[in-house]
Each structure stands twice: as C-alpha cells, then as structure tokens.
Amino acid sequence: METFTSQQIEENLKTLEGWAFVNAALEKSFKFKNFKEALEFINKVGMLAEEADHHPEIYNAYNKVTLRLNTHSANGMTDKDFDLAKKINTRK
C-alpha cells in the first residue's frame, strides 16, 4: 500500500472539514451535548471502521471524542485514512 507524501497529505486535508495532520495522523475532535451522544457517535464510527477494515484510535472524555487515523500497517497515511475520515464527517 502506497503512503502519501507531505504534499499529498496537505492537498487531501483541504477536502476534510475539521481534520488536521498531528503527530503523523489525521486528527479531529467532536463535542456533543452529553456522554450518551458521544457514545452513540463512537458506535457509529465503530461500524464505519469495521466496514472499512480500518480502525481509528478513539479517545473519549464525557462529551468530547477525539479520533486519530493512521495506516499503521503501511507506516504512514494512505487512502484508507482519508476515505474513513470523509465517511465519519457525514455521520456526526
């Protein structure tokens, strides 16, 4: 699987609202009304991740969820990261 160059990452980031490239991964934080809504979102992300066979790092603190995407098996950023980020953006 081919990894993206820095330039490709920057170009692809332009298509992703709210995502940033932080410490070698795509990262975005989401804020919800309460823990229940945050947990429901996490479950939606989990289903998308299973469908894509690509699993994000998920951090939750009450009503805030932070997701990190990186293709660990490729040791870099790939289409899998950007494709899943786009799907996640449509599920909030």
N, C-alpha and C positions, 0 to 999 in steps of 0.2 A: 504494500500500500504506500503510495507516494505522499510525502508530507509537504506542507505548504511552506513557501519562503516567507520571509517577513513582509515583503511587498504583497504577496497573495493574501496573507492574513489581514493586512490593512485594507485591501480592496474588499474582501468579504465582510469585514466588520461594518462597512458602510451600508450593508444590506440588513443589518441586525440592530434593531432599536434596543438600546439599553445595555447591550453587551460590551464588555471591554476585554482586552487581552492583558491578563495579570498573571505574573509568575508562570509563564508557559502554558496557560489555559484560558479558555473563554470563561468569563465570569459575569454573573448577573444576580442582583438581589431583588427580591419581590417582597412587598409588605401587604399584609392582609388585616382584616378587621379584628381577627382573633385567632387563637390556636387551631380551632376547628377548621376554619377556612384554609389556613396554612397547610394543615394535614391533608385536606381534600386535594389541594394543589399538588402536594408531594405524591399522592397516589396517582393523580393524572400523569404526572411526569414519569412515574414508575412504569405505567402502562405503555407510554410512548417509548421509553427506554427499552423495554422488553421487545416491543415490535421492531425496533431498530437494531436490537442486539448491541446496544451501546449505552453504557451506564455511567451517569454523572456522579460526581461527588455531591452530596446533599448535606447542607448544614441548616439546622432549624433552631431558632430561639423564639419561643412563643409565637408571635405573628410575623416573623421575618424568616424567609427562606433564601439561602444563597446556594446557587448551583455553579459547579465548575465542570467544564468539559475539556477533555484531552484524550487523544487516542494513545493510551499507554502502550499498546502493542506495537505501534508504529514510532513511538518515542517522539511525538510531535502532533501538529494539527493536521487534520485531514477533512475530507468532505463529510465524514460521519459527524464531526463536531458541529459544523455549520448547518448541516441538514437537521440535526436534532434541535439545535438552538432555534431554528426557524419554526419547527413544529411546536416547541414549548411556548414560543411567543404567541401562538394562536390559541393556546389553551388557558391563559390566565383569565 
